[in-house]
Amino acid sequence: MNVLVIGKGGREHAIVKALSFSQTIHELHCAPGNEGMKKEAFIHDIDLENLDLLKTFVSQKRIDLVVIGPENYLVSGLADHLRSWGVKVFGPSKSGARLEESKVFAKQFMKNANIPTANFEVVNSVDETMEAAKNFSAPYVFKADGLAAGKGVAVCQTLKELKAFAVRCFEDKIFGASGEKALLEEFQPGYELSFLILTNGKEYQAMPLAQDHKALLEGGKGPNTGGMGVVAPLNIHVNLEKEIHEKILKPTVDHINKSSIDFRGVVFVGLMITESGPMVIEYNVRFGDPETQTLLPLLDGDWGEVFSDIADGTVKPLTWKTQCISCVVLAAENYPASPVKGVKIEGNLQSSSAFSYILHAGTKRNDVGDWVTNGGRVLNLIGLGATHEEALSQAYKLSEEISWEGMQLRRDIGAGISSI
């Protein structure tokens, strides 16, 4: 079959690389992609919002299956359009994407399904926020309703901080339409876990757990990012895993089914493990980045078959390898605020071995053919090993071969990882 991957970042490069090993794929395409993917796929810089152009492209290339990476295309209903053209799609419908598009919708979904989550109130103004705050104690969790590139959530230590963020959301409108309403949520102390499940909206298969590192700086300090590194798999106590399946994962899929939502893809369930048990923080309706970079290589099977089966509405049992995978992110200067682009990257960006390789997240070639930075998270360095330590060692070896002015990375990815 011919397959098209939608997206251009490190997550999509990981998907492309995983699919490049598939025995079921004849041609592998990616749009818009990036130049670092050219070894594994045909890259097409086309306007994906031009549906007529995309329909023509899909027809000309005889695309059988589309795998959608970023959430914005799912929210816009791209999966629905593709299916109406007779193309198989790994990715939920527009109605399914509402689980990520609207935090208010997701909270109401959880409430209706009796899924444990923090208490909340929906607010539409600064005054409503401050009035609702009387029902909570510090710290206060404020979440803009819509997509905000990970910047719409604030944990405010004081009422003054809360009001300032609410003003930015409702009056300064820094999130646009995504900030027309918001959640004020009870703070839940604990530690975070993320479960990714592959589902047809009726049954599901859970993927291994991965531990992401969101803070920019070592020791969990600095601003929040999209993720500076990951180690996988992460093992948790069997009783906790059973509780998550029984109280959260199965009820989530059951309520998707009960709600008649067309969901053929992946649900990324963000969890907070509290003293009273696991609670859902949020849903995402696509693969996490950079978790995907470490999880896809763990499949003992063919991702082409898996994506195709789920697109057809079938979820088959999956098996996973016992090896460990790590991902170390190299980020641009001034990431995450305003990344510096166009800086020449020194080193061999095609470097790879049986134990390590590089995925391109935010790179491009300039007019003279040099690799330069073209995003916040620029490169993903992947290490493989029998242990987490071995995998991390391989990834960090690669980091010694690459440099550019202002390059940022954390050197404590996976430090202290253990079973929970």
SULBELCOR-V753793 format. One record per backbone hydrogen bond with DSSP energy under -0.5 kcal/mol. CO is the residue of the C=O (numbers start at 0). NH is the residue of the N-H. If there is no record, write none. Layout:
BEGIN
CO	NH
CO	NH
END
This chain:
BEGIN
0	25
0	26
1	63
1	64
2	28
3	66
4	6
4	30
5	68
6	32
8	12
9	13
10	14
11	15
12	16
13	17
14	18
15	19
17	20
18	21
26	2
27	41
28	4
29	43
30	6
33	36
34	37
36	39
36	40
41	29
43	45
45	47
46	49
48	50
49	53
50	54
51	55
52	56
53	57
54	58
55	59
56	60
57	62
58	61
63	87
64	3
65	67
65	89
66	5
66	68
69	73
70	74
71	75
72	77
73	76
76	80
77	81
78	82
79	83
80	84
81	84
81	86
82	85
87	65
88	90
89	67
92	96
93	97
94	97
95	98
96	99
96	100
97	101
98	282
101	105
102	106
103	107
104	108
105	109
106	110
107	111
108	112
109	114
110	113
115	279
118	185
120	183
122	181
124	128
125	129
126	130
127	131
128	132
130	133
131	134
132	135
138	186
139	141
139	155
140	184
141	153
142	182
144	102
147	150
151	143
153	141
153	155
155	138
155	139
157	161
158	162
159	163
160	164
161	165
162	166
163	167
164	168
165	169
166	170
166	171
167	173
172	175
174	177
175	178
176	179
177	145
180	144
181	122
182	142
182	184
183	120
184	140
186	188
190	272
192	270
193	209
194	196
194	268
195	206
196	198
196	266
197	204
198	264
202	199
202	200
202	201
204	197
208	232
208	233
209	211
210	230
211	213
212	227
213	224
216	219
216	220
217	220
220	216
222	215
227	328
228	212
229	326
230	210
231	324
233	208
234	419
236	240
237	241
238	242
239	243
240	244
241	245
242	246
243	247
243	248
244	249
247	251
248	252
249	253
250	254
251	255
252	256
253	257
254	258
255	260
256	259
260	262
261	92
263	90
264	198
265	267
266	196
266	268
267	269
267	283
268	194
268	270
269	280
269	281
270	192
271	273
271	278
272	190
273	276
276	273
278	271
279	117
281	269
283	267
287	291
289	292
289	293
290	293
290	294
291	295
294	297
295	298
297	320
298	300
300	302
301	305
302	306
303	307
304	308
305	309
306	310
307	311
308	313
309	312
313	315
318	299
323	384
324	231
325	382
326	229
326	328
327	380
328	330
329	377
329	378
330	407
331	334
332	339
333	337
338	340
342	372
343	345
345	402
346	348
347	350
354	383
355	352
356	381
358	379
361	373
363	371
365	368
369	365
370	344
371	363
372	341
375	331
375	377
377	360
377	361
378	329
378	380
379	358
379	381
380	327
381	356
382	325
384	323
386	390
387	391
388	392
389	393
390	394
391	395
392	396
393	397
394	398
395	399
396	399
397	400
398	401
402	345
403	406
407	330
411	414
413	416
END
